[in-house]
């Protein structure tokens, strides 16, 4: 997923790193496309691997691969180096996508509890991102992009290693999605039958896809859960948008701090307001569209305040959309099913990045994203 990377100092300035090495906005967008293509190509297979192997181990491996991608940017600061770094980040992101969320939901069991816990967890993560954003400016002034990158690599690597300490439930014999059988019992067997064998990779892959496409309710929840994080791909352009509004490089991280704070507030509110109806979700998306369009067109750094508020609402909507999708999934292929939504989000992100290659001013392109955002809000309220 293309969301703010919690605690990573490099995030608010890496688009500026690309620009300062001579890359154009179109070339930077092509890097984002490479990132997303790799992500969605690996997304669903990686989800099935998480279900078949280990969710926490795959998440940890993904974080370490992402850190390696950041290292390539520092060692080879050219277009090929940036492209290879994004390839590694795309692979690492695919490994991590859905794995941690499935792990958490398995221990909680319902959308309301999941929304509360994941909302609070993401609030803490976004506050860490806020701290990292504020530290990015003094780190950049002290050691340039090198110091910012080294700290970021250490942070991501530590997060992956810490994930290995999380508890993980072993497979209990629960059937693949779509059948009602007693855990540990094959279809049509007596309760005292031998435990069912663990489903294989291919079986989990098919079960995960069926879980989110087998009914109109699940499919609608999937579309919304894929589209909302897809819009978060816009955050890659926020540093460039801030510069377009007149902010110097050393001020851009401070503007980004407002975005991180707004997203933390949105995540916290999502944890306090259970996703019992689609109205809060649709309302948040509608208001986000209005604020995004209005803020992007303000020719002053103050316009970033409205854009930041829009991202706070998107974060609120992301938690609710994901919780609604989680409640539609049954069976052991939860990470695979969530990866289908992640695949959809990456496809949406690639489409968005392709639009930003057009020779149109960046503020106008950002404002234009309000149109598909309003369409998604409408989809969220359809029964």
C-alpha atoms as one frame of an Amber mdcrd trajectory, in Angstrom:
protein
   0.000   0.000   0.000   1.084   3.575  -0.779   0.618   5.224   2.546   2.849
   7.220   4.830   5.696   5.101   6.139   5.577   5.360   9.920   8.783   6.622
  11.457  10.701   6.878   8.155  12.595  10.179   7.861  13.246   9.633   4.165
   9.593   9.660   3.206   8.880  13.424   3.235  11.928  14.197   1.085  12.651
  11.279  -1.234  10.665  12.779  -4.120  12.835  15.865  -3.655  15.924  13.637
  -3.776  14.802  12.393  -7.181  14.087  15.922  -8.390  17.442  17.205  -7.120
  19.290  14.548  -9.148  17.674  15.945 -12.290  14.585  13.756 -12.713  11.456
  15.362 -14.144   7.947  14.922 -12.720   7.212  12.479 -15.552  10.300  10.396
 -14.734   9.400  10.408 -11.047   5.890   9.233 -11.960   7.415   6.419 -14.023
   9.299   5.283 -10.909   6.032   5.185  -8.998   4.523   3.106 -11.818   7.391
   0.602 -11.566   6.776   0.431  -7.824   3.074  -0.260  -8.250   3.447  -2.748
 -11.123   5.816  -4.871  -9.043   3.507  -4.558  -6.046   0.348  -5.689  -7.784
   2.130  -8.448  -9.712   3.327  -9.955  -6.411   0.398  -8.943  -4.163  -1.960
 -11.925  -4.350   0.731 -14.655  -4.604   2.430 -13.084  -1.565  -0.854 -13.158
   0.373  -1.269 -16.858  -0.311   2.339 -17.414   0.780   1.571 -15.626   4.067
  -1.408 -17.937   4.673   0.541 -21.054   3.721   3.817 -20.195   5.488   3.846
 -17.503   8.190   2.244 -14.082   8.217   4.642 -12.496  10.672   7.749 -13.934
   8.998   6.666 -12.755   5.572   5.907  -9.295   6.981   9.373  -9.125   8.559
  11.021 -10.248   5.330   9.108  -7.582   3.414  10.340  -4.817   5.711  13.962
  -5.916   5.353  13.664  -6.021   1.546  12.189  -2.508   1.626  15.150  -1.280
   3.689  17.474  -2.746   1.064  15.660  -0.725  -1.581  16.271   2.478   0.367
  19.943   1.540   0.601  20.174   1.320  -3.181  18.935   4.906  -3.498  21.862
   6.089  -1.380  24.474   3.915  -3.087  23.283   4.470  -6.665  21.451   7.827
  -6.889  20.538   7.601 -10.589  17.366   6.652 -12.429  18.376   2.936 -12.706
  19.268   2.872  -8.995  16.001   4.508  -8.021  14.092   2.089 -10.272  15.779
  -0.968  -8.738  15.141   0.421  -5.259  11.456   0.791  -6.067  11.419  -2.770
  -7.426  12.644  -4.011  -4.035  10.196  -1.743  -2.202   7.345  -3.071  -4.355
   8.297  -6.671  -3.540   8.714  -5.893   0.155   5.419  -4.048   0.249   3.633
  -6.998  -1.362   5.070  -9.322   1.283   3.895  -7.043   4.088   0.497  -6.130
   2.604  -2.341  -7.972   4.296  -0.052 -10.104   6.459  -0.126  -7.965   9.597
  -3.822  -7.062   9.187  -4.796 -10.737   8.875  -2.693 -11.567  11.919  -4.476
  -8.913  14.009  -7.995  -9.822  12.867  -7.402 -13.519  13.619  -6.794 -12.604
  17.270  -9.774 -10.224  17.526 -12.481 -11.884  15.471 -14.795  -9.003  14.489
 -14.728  -5.742  12.586 -15.618  -3.455  15.500 -12.739  -4.714  17.645 -10.425
  -4.695  14.649 -11.367  -1.117  13.783 -10.687  -0.025  17.356  -7.324  -1.761
  17.706  -5.999  -1.036  14.225  -7.216   2.557  14.503  -5.268   3.106  17.719
  -2.218   1.268  16.348  -2.157   3.383  13.219  -2.620   6.511  15.288   0.531
   5.610  17.210   2.323   4.844  13.967   1.286   8.119  12.401   2.399  10.046
  15.464   5.745   8.320  15.005   5.616   9.513  11.406   4.912  13.019  12.676
   7.990  12.850  14.901  10.053  11.516  12.003   8.785  14.288   9.746   9.791
  16.942  12.260  13.206  15.301  12.627  13.683  15.116   8.854  14.465  18.826
   8.602  17.324  18.926  11.184  18.623  15.566   9.884  18.644  16.905   6.323
  20.360  20.131   7.398  22.958  18.135   9.368  23.787  15.278   7.020  21.740
  15.742   3.860  19.935  12.876   2.174  22.595  10.395   3.342  21.858  10.818
   7.055  18.090  10.827   6.431  18.407   7.610   4.418  20.600   5.757   6.931
  18.194   6.500   9.790  15.269   5.362   7.623  16.969   2.068   6.751  17.637
   1.368  10.441  14.023   2.168  11.375  12.448  -0.120   8.764  14.839  -2.970
   9.539  14.114  -2.717  13.269  10.367  -2.799  12.594  10.717  -5.996  10.594
  12.772  -7.701  13.282  10.325  -6.662  16.018   7.449  -8.213  14.045   9.022
 -11.634  14.602   8.089 -11.324  18.295   4.351 -11.114  17.558   2.197 -14.140
  18.477   0.802 -16.156  15.576  -1.948 -18.737  15.732  -1.077 -22.039  14.066
  -3.426 -23.501  11.452  -6.334 -25.189  13.235  -7.897 -27.176  10.431 -10.503
 -24.551   9.591 -11.818 -25.059   6.083 -11.162 -22.800   3.150 -13.682 -20.016
   2.653 -17.051 -21.064   1.394 -17.642 -24.348   3.338 -19.173 -24.831   6.774
 -17.306 -27.581   8.516 -16.213 -28.097  12.067 -12.605 -27.000  12.588 -10.452
 -30.050  12.105 -13.151 -32.111  10.335 -13.496 -32.734   6.572 -16.900 -32.215
   4.909 -19.330 -34.982   5.752 -17.106 -36.524   8.423 -17.937 -37.309  12.016
 -16.741 -34.910  14.717 -14.109 -37.425  15.830 -12.553 -37.763  12.371  -8.815
 -37.107  12.025  -7.828 -33.447  11.606  -8.031 -32.148   8.053  -4.700 -31.609
   6.331  -3.566 -28.048   5.937  -4.723 -26.581   2.613  -1.978 -26.106   0.066
  -0.799 -22.916  -1.547  -3.023 -23.235  -4.637  -6.089 -24.066  -2.537  -5.520
 -21.046  -0.290  -5.028 -18.837  -3.339  -8.383 -19.904  -4.809 -10.127 -19.623
  -1.440  -8.868 -16.096  -0.851 -10.126 -14.896  -4.229 -13.538 -16.553  -3.679
 -13.854 -14.954  -0.244 -13.999 -11.426  -1.672 -15.715 -12.095  -5.011 -18.306
 -14.691  -4.048 -21.158 -12.258  -3.277 -22.233  -8.762  -4.270 -21.747  -7.559
  -0.673 -18.188  -8.854  -0.536 -17.384  -7.525  -3.999 -18.679  -4.034  -3.141
 -16.672  -4.018   0.080 -13.643  -5.128  -1.932 -13.990  -2.311  -4.481 -14.236
   0.355  -1.802 -11.416  -1.157   0.280  -9.208  -1.179  -2.831 -10.068   2.319
  -4.054  -9.630   4.216  -0.774  -5.965   3.258  -0.130  -5.388   3.701  -3.860
  -6.045   7.415  -3.381  -3.308   7.495  -0.751  -0.866   7.198  -3.669  -1.334
  10.956  -3.902   0.914  11.346  -0.888   3.913  10.676  -3.131   3.266  14.058
  -4.734   2.740  16.063  -1.549   6.388  17.197  -1.267   6.297  18.343  -4.895
   2.907  19.999  -4.341   4.286  21.858  -1.311   7.208  23.091  -3.390   4.795
  24.161  -6.169   2.973  26.224  -3.543   6.198  28.059  -2.746   7.645  26.114
   0.210  11.470  25.660   0.265  12.954  22.171   0.696  13.668  22.553   4.422
  10.052  23.600   5.080   8.419  20.760   3.117   8.852  18.204   5.950   7.121
  20.630   8.315   4.152  20.866   5.953   4.189  17.081   5.792   3.918  17.018
   9.575   0.462  18.554   9.282  -0.549  15.676   7.015   0.775  13.088   9.472
  -1.056  14.775  12.351  -4.319  14.887  10.399  -3.984  11.223   9.478  -3.336
  10.301  13.109  -6.508  12.151  14.083  -8.473  10.363  11.359  -7.176   6.977
  12.432  -7.984   7.689  16.085 -11.525   8.775  15.222 -12.031   5.637  13.141
 -11.087   3.549  16.172 -13.681   5.341  18.307 -16.510   5.160  15.745 -17.309
   1.513  14.828 -18.036   0.853  11.123 -21.672  -0.169  11.706 -23.093   1.785
   8.763 -21.660   3.051   5.448 -22.663   6.675   6.133 -19.534   7.801   8.044
 -17.390   6.221   5.337 -19.226   7.899   2.460 -19.361  11.240   4.270 -15.630
  11.183   4.975 -14.838  10.444   1.324 -17.113  13.231   0.096 -15.604  15.825
   2.405 -12.096  14.619   1.537 -12.826  15.232  -2.154 -13.948  18.805  -1.476
 -10.927  19.637   0.698  -8.466  18.037  -1.704  -9.758  20.050  -4.671  -9.919
  23.320  -2.753  -6.532  22.997  -1.044  -4.625  21.897  -4.146  -5.644  25.015
  -6.049  -4.494  27.486  -3.376  -1.254  29.118  -4.659   0.270  29.307  -1.161
   1.703  26.744   1.303  -1.379  27.358   3.484  -3.331  25.288   0.964  -1.545
  22.225   2.333  -3.661  22.507   5.486  -6.815  21.636   3.523  -4.952  18.878
   1.678  -3.745  17.500   5.020  -7.310  17.475   6.346  -8.353  15.528   3.244
  -5.713  12.907   4.003  -6.958  12.685   7.589 -10.418  11.846   6.258  -8.915
   9.336   3.837  -7.193   7.607   6.759 -10.504   7.440   8.628 -12.152   5.960
   5.529  -9.307   3.494   5.029  -9.760   1.948   8.485 -13.536   1.663   8.050
 -13.341   0.255   4.520 -10.782  -2.335   5.606 -12.866  -3.324   8.654 -15.972
  -3.825   6.514 -13.996  -6.026   4.143 -12.506  -8.056   7.010 -16.024  -8.872
   8.243 -16.945 -10.410   4.873 -13.990 -12.837   4.858 -14.256 -16.385   6.225
 -11.823 -19.276   6.221  -8.033 -19.458   6.654  -7.112 -17.513   3.474  -7.595
 -14.095   5.076  -4.207 -12.681   4.044  -4.815 -13.836   0.471  -8.237 -12.173
   0.420  -6.820  -8.918   1.781  -4.091  -9.094  -0.840  -6.769  -9.113  -3.539
  -7.851  -5.725  -2.188  -4.205  -4.678  -2.134  -3.907  -5.747  -5.770  -6.872
  -3.538  -6.634  -5.312  -0.622  -4.760  -2.071  -1.001  -6.705  -3.934  -1.100
 -10.026  -5.698   2.106  -9.001  -2.380   3.645  -7.989  -0.791   2.821 -11.353
  -3.728   4.507 -13.097  -3.291   7.547 -10.875   0.459   7.717 -11.541  -0.163
   7.431 -15.281  -2.501  10.423 -15.069   0.263  12.454 -13.420   2.512  11.916
 -16.435   0.200  14.216 -18.420   1.569  17.712 -19.146  -0.864  19.373 -16.740
   0.118  21.506 -13.721   0.500  19.405 -10.590  -2.073  21.359  -8.510  -4.703
  20.835 -11.233  -3.979  17.107 -11.381  -4.305  16.798  -7.599  -7.585  18.714
  -7.620  -8.900  16.483 -10.416  -8.608  13.430  -8.166 -11.691  14.716  -6.345
 -13.877  13.314  -9.146 -13.032   9.590  -8.700 -13.066  10.178  -4.945 -16.696
  11.301  -5.151 -17.525   8.235  -7.255 -16.026   6.025  -4.552 -18.114   7.809
  -1.923 -21.214   6.999  -3.954 -20.181   3.346  -4.227 -19.738   3.181  -0.441
 -23.428   3.964   0.195 -24.951   1.660  -2.428 -26.772  -1.296  -0.935
